[in-house]
Amino acid sequence: MGPGPSDVAPSVLMAMSKPIVGHLDPVFVKIMDETKTMLREVFQTKNDMTFPISGTGSAGMEFCFVNLIEPGDTVVIGVNGVFGTRMCDVAGRCGANVVKVEAPWGQIIEPKQIADALKTCKPKLVAIVHAETSTGALTPVEEISKLVHAAGALFVLDTVTSLGGCPVKLDAWQVDAVYSGTQKCLSCPPGMSPVSLSPRAMEVATKRKTKVQSWYLDVNLLASYWGQDRVYHHTAPISMAYGLHEALRLVLEEGLENRFRRHEQNHKALKAGLHAMKMEIASQAGHQLWQLNTVTVPAGIDEAAVRRRLLNEFSIEIGAGLGPLKGKIWRVGLMGETSKKENIHTFLRAFGKILNESGYAVNVEVAIAAAKV
Ligand SMILES: Cc1ncc(COP(=O)(O)O)c(C=O)c1O
């Protein structure tokens, strides 16, 4: 129940243990085609250039920036946690002039902040982290995307934690470049990064003046492998691709709307249980992630000691706060397969016991009853 990786369904683990075929074998090519089709459905896009990068979410982040940025380009990046900070680092390494739009950790990036930044510079792209895993805040992006396009820029979105757990609508929101991860709400082990580029982003990537500095992540080369040509580029991680194929099949079998509803209901249940324990969700009200719940550590409680006991005595993993939130919050993940009523009840029982024994009196039965509503 940490911030990812989440639990993995047995059928995904079984798929990953199947015999290895060649990465240009017709069986594997069929898996690649089906994976692309399913990813389009999960991302809610018609983008042809939709496939998984061989690498984790950070590789997807690099993929978007190395292909779209040329040295000297200006980019605007929303920074309200660890992953916006990482985007700035990556974009800076690509030679971009980075304009940061900052919000306190736990808060969202407001459209007005982006509008103000767009008055002072003319960026090639604007990038936002949809679901900030380090803080538990979900930034709504529809209005931001409109502002970005009105300014003639591309809109880049990090959906590592949002994809498969809450709505992500690439075409409706006009997202030009997106990356995600397999290990959060898709409930597959870490190892691949689903990405998608709009035709507008592809045009920018193919008409660059300079070569993409990363050979491995150059979309112009990857397109020949993941496209119809099937030209050898790198040896795809076959077992990971089997796993992702099955994980996506499970997402679509459940249905996107049902899956989102499950994540929302379980978030509400956990929150009700925590409230009954006099605990607060730390991220901005009205913009709290369903799949990653940040809980404020009450005064006098040793954050790390509680986490250690949960792990050692109950085999429950939750996450710590990062950066300015270190020691101040816990991060409780309810992602994909992990988002289950039984997990919430088991967690509340263990958490309540530890809190009581730490001198913070809570009524565990009342909390569990509240979480059952
Ligand atoms: C929002 C977000 N972006 C990017 C990443 C980086 O992904 P990875 O750790 O898979 O490289 C993470 C990882 O937790 C994340 O939560």
The ligand as a Gaussian input file, in Angstrom:
#p B3LYP/6-31G(d) Opt

LIG

0 1
 C        4.267000      11.160000     -11.116000
 C        5.502000      10.358000     -11.409000
 N        6.253000      10.686000     -12.465000
 C        7.368000      10.001000     -12.782000
 C        7.788000       8.925000     -12.015000
 C        9.031000       8.186000     -12.373000
 O        8.737000       6.880000     -12.712000
 P        9.771000       5.677000     -12.463000
 O       10.113000       5.648000     -11.010000
 O        8.970000       4.487000     -12.916000
 O       10.958000       5.922000     -13.315000
 C        7.027000       8.556000     -10.900000
 C        7.441000       7.430000     -10.037000
 O        6.954000       7.224000      -8.954000
 C        5.866000       9.278000     -10.592000
 O        5.106000       8.962000      -9.536000

